[in-house]
Amino acid sequence: QVRLVESGGGLVQPGGSLRLSCVVSGSIFSTNPMAWYRQAPGKQRDLVATITTVGRTNYADPVKGRFTISRDNFKNTVYLQMNSLKPEDTAVYYCNMADLRISRGWGQGTQVTVSS
């Protein structure tokens, strides 16, 4: 069974920073690429960033140069460092497998609100 627990969200002013964490239970973590996704109110869930098992990363265009994804395979944790936050980054952020065909479900997500 795989369990995903996201944390680190909150309210931040434009230009601020947050660091999200996601602890993944189960052995599936260390052998699979991971990703962060986000869903804004009334919109579909979008891919934000991915990271392979060896640390190769890829980012959606809206977050390139501002967000950094990383992982700690010993702690079964994936991180998302978010800098220069904008109001349009407001969303619920989720972690999951980069390949959703092998996903075992979603966690509760963590709310990020960027507002002055």
N, C-alpha and C positions, 0 to 999 in steps of 0.2 A: 504494500500500500504506500502511495506517495502522498505526502502532505506538504503544502506550500504555505509559509507564514511570512507575509510581508510586513514591514514596519519602517518607521522613519519619516512618514509624511507629516504634513502640518500646514500652517498658514505662514506664508513668507511674502515679503514685499518684492515688487519687481526689481530685478537685479540681484536678488539674494540667492542663497545656495541651500541645498538639502542633500542628504545622503540617505538613500533607501537601502534596506537590507532585505534579503529573502533567504530564509533557512528552508532547505529542502530535505525532508526525511526520506530514507530509502536509498538503495544502492544505485538507482538510476542516474543520480546527479553526476557522478564522476565520469561517466561514460558517454555523456550526451551534451551537445551544445545547449546553452540556455539563452533565455531572452527576457527582456522587459517589454511589456505592452501597456497601453493606457487607453482609457475610455472616458471621453468627456461627455457631459450630459447631453442626451439626445443624439449621440453619435455612435458609430461603430467602434469596436475595439481595434486599435492600430498597433502595429509593431513599432517599437521605439529603437531597440538595440539588440544585437545578438553577440554571443561570445562562444567560441569553440572550446573544446576541452583543453587546448594548448594556448588559449588566450588570444586567438585572432578575433578581432572585433569588426562590427559593421553597424552603421547608424542610419536611421531615417534622416532625410534631408533637413527637416525642421529642427533637429537637435544637434546636427553635426557641429563640432567645435565648442559645444556647450556642455554636453553630457559625456560621461565616461562610464562604461560598463566594465566590471572586473569580477573575478571569482576566486574563492579560496576553496580548493578541492578537499582540504583537510577538515574544514569546518562545514562543508556542504552548503556554502553560502554564496550567493551572487549579490553584487552591489550595483547601485546606480548613483554616481556622483553627478548632481545637477547644479550647474553654475549659470549665472546670468539668466535667471528664470524670468519668464514672460507670462503675462496673464493667459495667453493661449496655451500654456503648459498645464493649466488647471485641469485635473482629471483624477480618476482613480487609477493607480498604477498597480500592475500585476506582474509577477514573474511566472514563467512556465518554460516548458521545453521549447526550443527554437522550432522543432518540428511538431506541430500540434497533433499530427496523426498518432503520435505515441504519448500524448498527454493523458494523464489520469484524472484530470479535472482542474479546477481553479481554486485558488485561495480566496480570502476575503478582500484582498487588495488593501492599499493604503492611500488615503485621500491626500492629494497635494492641491493646495489653493494658493494662487499667486494673485495678490490684491493689495492695493494701498489703502 
